[in-house]
Amino acid sequence: MESSKSENNNKKVIEHKAYARVGLLGNPSDVYYGNTISFTFDNFWADVQLQPSDHLIITPHPTHDPLQFRSLHHLVNRLDNEGYYGGVRLLMAICRVFHNYCKDNKIDLHGGNFTLSYDTNIPRQTGLSGSSAIVCAALSCLLDFYKVRHLIKVDVRPNLVLAAEKELGIVAGLQDRVAQVYGGLVHMDFSKEYMDDLGHGIYTPMDISLLPPLHLIYAENPSDSGKVHSTVRQRWLNGDEFIISSIQEVANLAKEGRTALLEKDYSKLAKLMNRNFDLRRSMFGDDALGALNIKMVEVARKVGAASKFTGSGGAVVAFCPDGPSQVKLLENECQEAGFIVIPLKVVPSCLSDEELKTLKK
């Protein structure tokens, strides 16, 4: 997250950004006591502003939370395409979760009200964690407004973001929230012993310079990323041996990937990325993944690029080990298939030096 402060009517405006994230390796093992590697990038972001005010106000976004329509047909068409879900509910949910966490942990919050507003350019339903970015940026504003950043540990904050989303019925794991709270490139270990003992995983920031050039492929009309985990989750809970062993292998890909990145073994990284997708496909099946999502992966593989989902579908991260000439082939194939392809601009960690010092080794 980026932050900045300015004067507005002699009252300080607190502003934070949280960036879209890519699950590079290990997803979806974060919800199965696995390991993952993720990073944030600044092509897409959510921005939240908090300004002190006489009343507590949550400001609807003119595009994402419309309350005025040209006609009944316009209203229905908007709901058919976008659903009932804007950002207001996300801001309200994190306010509630933050308040209750502080109350339960005897963290005093001073009086005073505020106005929360947000903006975002993260494409909907692309598996880039657009909802959690809004929540994450809002949480950071609340930490600064109430001056309690030092009282709520960094490794606990992703749990608060996830708790807010779970209140709204959003299906998700901790991975995305960790990536956005920490920023940059992060290895995450969600081993059961850590989750049971600490309530969270062990999160290790990595140097973003370890990453090779990567590209994002996405469709303008993608699938719903919130429906993909369902059958696999139940089978895992039922003790399905194939699912359990496959999830373990997916988790191991992140462990191997960490070593590959540290050694800058990018041919190994490419193989791990491809294997990650192949394992997901074997577990979930083509119907659950969706034809459009599969096509994005196949378009990349057609030119020899490594590719996998960034999350649960809607977008793909691609790596062209052969360099610029292969990137050009990828761009041509994506254009022909009607997909958008952009180079990813990875952002460094957004944590302060003070916050980084508090992290568990």
C-alpha positions in Angstrom: 0.0 0.0 0.0 1.1 3.5 -0.7 0.1 6.4 1.6 -0.1 10.1 1.3 -1.6 12.9 3.4 -2.8 16.3 2.3 -4.7 19.2 3.8 -8.4 19.6 3.0 -10.4 22.2 4.8 -7.7 22.1 7.5 -8.4 18.4 8.1 -5.9 15.8 7.2 -7.0 13.3 4.5 -5.5 9.9 5.0 -5.1 7.9 1.7 -3.9 4.4 1.1 -3.6 2.2 -2.0 -3.6 -1.6 -2.1 -2.5 -3.3 -5.3 -3.8 -6.2 -7.4 -2.0 -9.4 -6.7 -0.8 -12.5 -8.7 -0.7 -15.9 -7.1 2.6 -17.1 -8.7 2.8 -20.6 -7.2 1.0 -22.8 -4.7 -2.5 -21.6 -5.1 -5.1 -22.8 -4.1 -3.2 -24.6 -1.3 -3.4 -21.6 1.1 -6.8 -22.8 2.2 -5.4 -26.4 2.7 -2.5 -25.7 5.0 -0.1 -25.3 2.1 2.5 -22.9 0.8 2.2 -20.1 -1.8 4.2 -17.3 -3.4 2.4 -14.2 -4.5 3.2 -10.6 -5.5 1.5 -7.3 -6.0 1.8 -5.1 -9.1 0.8 -1.5 -9.7 -1.0 -1.8 -13.1 -4.2 -2.1 -11.0 -5.0 -0.8 -7.6 -7.7 0.2 -5.1 -7.5 3.6 -3.4 -9.3 4.6 -0.2 -9.5 8.0 1.4 -10.4 8.8 5.0 -11.3 12.4 6.0 -12.3 13.5 9.5 -16.0 14.6 9.5 -18.8 15.4 11.9 -20.7 12.2 11.0 -19.5 8.8 10.0 -20.1 8.6 6.2 -19.5 5.8 3.7 -19.5 7.4 0.3 -20.9 5.3 -2.6 -18.7 5.2 -5.7 -20.5 6.8 -8.7 -19.7 3.8 -11.0 -19.5 0.8 -8.6 -22.3 1.8 -6.2 -24.8 3.5 -8.5 -28.1 4.7 -6.8 -29.4 6.6 -9.8 -30.4 5.0 -13.1 -31.6 6.2 -16.5 -34.5 3.7 -16.4 -35.8 0.5 -15.0 -34.1 -1.3 -17.9 -30.8 0.4 -17.0 -31.1 -0.7 -13.4 -31.9 -4.3 -14.3 -29.1 -4.4 -16.9 -26.6 -3.1 -14.3 -27.6 -5.8 -11.8 -27.5 -8.5 -14.5 -23.9 -7.6 -15.4 -22.5 -6.4 -12.1 -24.7 -7.9 -9.4 -25.6 -6.1 -6.2 -22.1 -5.8 -5.0 -20.2 -2.5 -4.9 -17.5 -1.3 -2.5 -19.8 0.2 0.2 -20.5 -3.1 1.8 -16.7 -3.9 1.9 -16.0 -0.6 3.7 -18.7 -1.1 6.2 -17.6 -4.7 6.9 -14.0 -3.7 7.7 -15.2 -0.9 9.9 -17.1 -3.5 11.9 -14.4 -6.1 12.0 -11.8 -3.5 13.0 -14.0 -2.1 15.8 -14.7 -5.5 17.2 -11.1 -6.6 17.0 -10.0 -3.5 18.9 -12.7 -4.0 21.5 -11.9 -7.7 22.0 -8.2 -6.8 22.4 -8.7 -3.8 24.7 -7.3 -1.4 22.1 -8.8 2.1 22.9 -10.2 4.0 19.9 -10.5 7.8 20.3 -13.7 9.6 19.4 -14.2 11.4 16.2 -15.9 10.4 12.9 -14.7 10.2 9.4 -15.9 9.9 5.8 -14.6 6.9 3.8 -14.5 6.9 0.0 -12.8 4.7 -2.6 -11.8 4.2 -6.2 -10.5 1.2 -8.0 -9.4 0.2 -11.5 -9.0 -3.5 -10.8 -11.1 -5.3 -13.4 -14.0 -7.3 -11.9 -13.9 -11.1 -11.7 -10.4 -11.4 -12.9 -9.0 -13.3 -9.9 -6.8 -10.3 -9.1 -8.3 -9.7 -5.6 -10.2 -6.5 -6.3 -12.5 -6.8 -3.2 -9.7 -7.5 -0.8 -7.7 -4.5 -2.2 -10.5 -2.1 -1.2 -10.7 -3.7 2.3 -7.0 -3.7 2.8 -6.6 0.0 1.8 -9.5 0.9 4.1 -7.9 -1.0 7.1 -4.7 0.9 6.6 -6.6 4.2 6.7 -8.3 3.1 10.0 -4.9 2.1 11.5 -3.6 5.6 10.8 -6.7 7.5 11.8 -6.9 5.8 15.2 -3.1 5.7 15.5 -3.1 2.0 16.4 -0.8 0.7 13.6 1.8 -0.3 16.3 -0.9 -2.2 18.2 -2.1 -4.5 15.5 0.6 -6.8 14.2 1.3 -7.0 10.5 0.8 -10.8 10.4 -2.6 -10.4 12.0 -3.9 -7.8 9.5 -4.6 -10.2 6.7 -7.0 -12.1 9.1 -9.0 -8.9 9.6 -9.3 -8.3 5.9 -10.4 -11.9 5.4 -12.9 -11.7 8.3 -14.5 -8.6 6.7 -14.9 -10.5 3.4 -16.2 -13.6 5.1 -19.0 -11.6 6.7 -20.2 -10.8 3.2 -20.0 -14.5 2.1 -16.9 -14.0 -0.1 -15.1 -17.4 -0.6 -11.4 -16.8 -0.1 -8.2 -17.8 1.7 -5.5 -15.7 3.4 -3.0 -15.7 0.5 -4.4 -12.6 -1.3 -4.8 -10.6 1.9 -1.2 -11.4 2.9 0.1 -10.3 -0.5 -1.8 -7.0 -0.3 -1.0 -6.2 3.4 2.7 -6.9 2.9 3.1 -5.8 -0.8 5.9 -6.9 -3.0 6.9 -10.6 -3.3 6.0 -12.9 -0.4 6.4 -16.6 0.4 3.7 -17.9 2.7 3.7 -21.0 4.8 0.2 -22.0 6.0 1.3 -25.2 7.8 -1.4 -26.5 10.2 0.9 -26.1 13.2 1.3 -22.4 12.5 -2.4 -21.9 11.7 -3.4 -23.7 14.9 -0.8 -22.1 17.2 -0.6 -18.6 15.8 -3.9 -18.2 13.9 -1.9 -17.3 10.8 0.9 -18.5 8.7 4.6 -17.5 8.5 5.1 -14.9 5.8 8.5 -14.1 4.4 9.1 -11.1 2.1 11.4 -11.7 -0.9 13.4 -9.4 -3.1 11.2 -8.4 -6.1 14.4 -8.3 -8.3 14.4 -12.2 -8.1 11.4 -12.2 -10.5 11.8 -12.5 -14.3 9.6 -10.3 -16.6 6.0 -11.6 -16.3 2.8 -10.8 -18.2 -0.8 -10.7 -17.4 -3.5 -12.1 -19.7 -7.1 -11.4 -19.0 -10.5 -11.2 -20.7 -12.8 -8.2 -20.7 -15.8 -10.5 -19.8 -14.3 -13.0 -17.4 -15.8 -15.7 -15.2 -16.8 -15.5 -11.5 -13.7 -16.3 -9.4 -15.8 -16.9 -6.3 -17.3 -20.3 -7.3 -14.3 -22.4 -8.2 -13.2 -23.9 -4.8 -16.5 -25.6 -3.9 -16.3 -29.3 -4.9 -12.6 -29.7 -4.2 -13.0 -28.3 -0.7 -15.6 -30.9 0.2 -13.6 -33.7 -1.3 -10.6 -32.6 0.7 -12.7 -32.5 3.9 -14.0 -36.0 3.1 -10.4 -37.3 2.9 -10.2 -37.9 -0.8 -6.7 -39.2 -1.3 -6.3 -37.8 -4.8 -7.2 -34.3 -3.7 -5.1 -34.5 -0.6 -2.0 -35.7 -2.5 -2.6 -33.2 -5.3 -2.9 -30.3 -2.9 0.3 -31.4 -1.2 2.1 -31.4 -4.5 0.8 -27.9 -5.3 2.0 -26.7 -1.9 5.4 -28.2 -2.6 5.6 -26.2 -5.9 5.8 -23.0 -3.9 8.6 -24.4 -1.8 10.5 -25.4 -4.9 9.7 -22.1 -6.5 11.2 -20.2 -3.6 14.5 -22.0 -4.2 14.2 -21.5 -8.0 13.7 -17.8 -7.5 16.6 -17.4 -5.1 18.8 -19.2 -7.6 17.2 -17.4 -10.5 16.6 -20.8 -12.1 13.9 -19.5 -14.5 13.6 -22.7 -16.6 12.6 -24.5 -13.3 10.2 -21.7 -12.5 8.5 -22.2 -15.9 8.0 -25.9 -15.3 6.6 -25.2 -11.8 4.1 -22.7 -13.1 2.9 -25.1 -15.8 2.6 -28.0 -13.3 0.6 -25.8 -10.9 -2.1 -25.2 -13.6 -2.1 -28.9 -14.6 -2.7 -30.0 -11.1 -5.5 -27.5 -10.6 -7.1 -28.7 -13.8 -6.9 -32.3 -12.8 -8.5 -31.5 -9.4 -11.3 -29.1 -10.5 -12.1 -30.3 -14.0 -12.7 -28.2 -17.1 -16.3 -27.4 -16.3 -15.4 -25.7 -13.0 -12.4 -23.9 -14.5 -14.4 -22.6 -17.5 -13.5 -22.7 -21.2 -12.5 -19.1 -21.4 -10.0 -19.4 -18.6 -8.5 -22.6 -20.0 -8.2 -20.9 -23.4 -6.1 -18.1 -21.9 -3.6 -20.6 -20.5 -3.5 -22.5 -23.8 -2.9 -19.4 -25.9 0.2 -18.7 -23.8 1.4 -22.3 -24.0 0.9 -22.2 -27.8 3.9 -19.9 -28.0 5.9 -21.9 -25.4 5.2 -19.5 -22.5 4.6 -20.9 -19.0 1.2 -20.0 -17.7 -1.2 -20.5 -14.8 -4.2 -18.7 -13.2 -3.4 -15.7 -11.0 -6.1 -16.8 -8.7 -9.2 -18.9 -9.2 -9.7 -17.8 -12.8 -10.4 -14.7 -14.9 -6.7 -13.9 -15.5 -3.5 -15.7 -16.2 0.2 -14.9 -15.4 2.6 -15.8 -18.2 6.3 -16.1 -18.4 8.2 -16.1 -21.7 11.6 -17.7 -20.9 12.8 -17.0 -24.5 12.6 -13.3 -24.0 11.2 -10.4 -26.2 10.7 -12.4 -29.4 8.5 -14.8 -27.5 6.6 -12.0 -25.8 5.8 -10.6 -29.3 4.4 -14.0 -30.3 2.3 -14.0 -27.1 1.0 -10.5 -27.8 0.0 -11.6 -31.3 -1.8 -14.7 -30.2 -3.7 -12.9 -27.4 -4.8 -10.2 -29.8 -6.1 -12.8 -32.2 -7.9 -14.6 -29.4 -9.4 -11.3 -28.1 -7.5 -11.3 -24.8 -5.6 -8.3 -23.2 -2.0 -8.9 -22.4 0.2 -6.4 -20.4 3.6 -6.5 -18.8 3.4 -6.7 -15.0 5.0 -3.9 -12.9 5.8 -5.5 -9.6 5.7 -3.2 -6.6 8.1 -3.5 -3.6 6.9 -4.2 -0.1 4.7 -1.4 1.3 5.7 -2.1 4.9 7.8 0.4 6.8 11.3 -0.6 8.1 9.7 -0.5 11.6 7.0 -3.0 10.6 9.5 -5.2 8.7 11.5 -5.5 12.0 8.5 -6.9 13.8 8.0 -9.8 11.4 8.7 -13.4 12.6 11.8 -14.9 11.0 
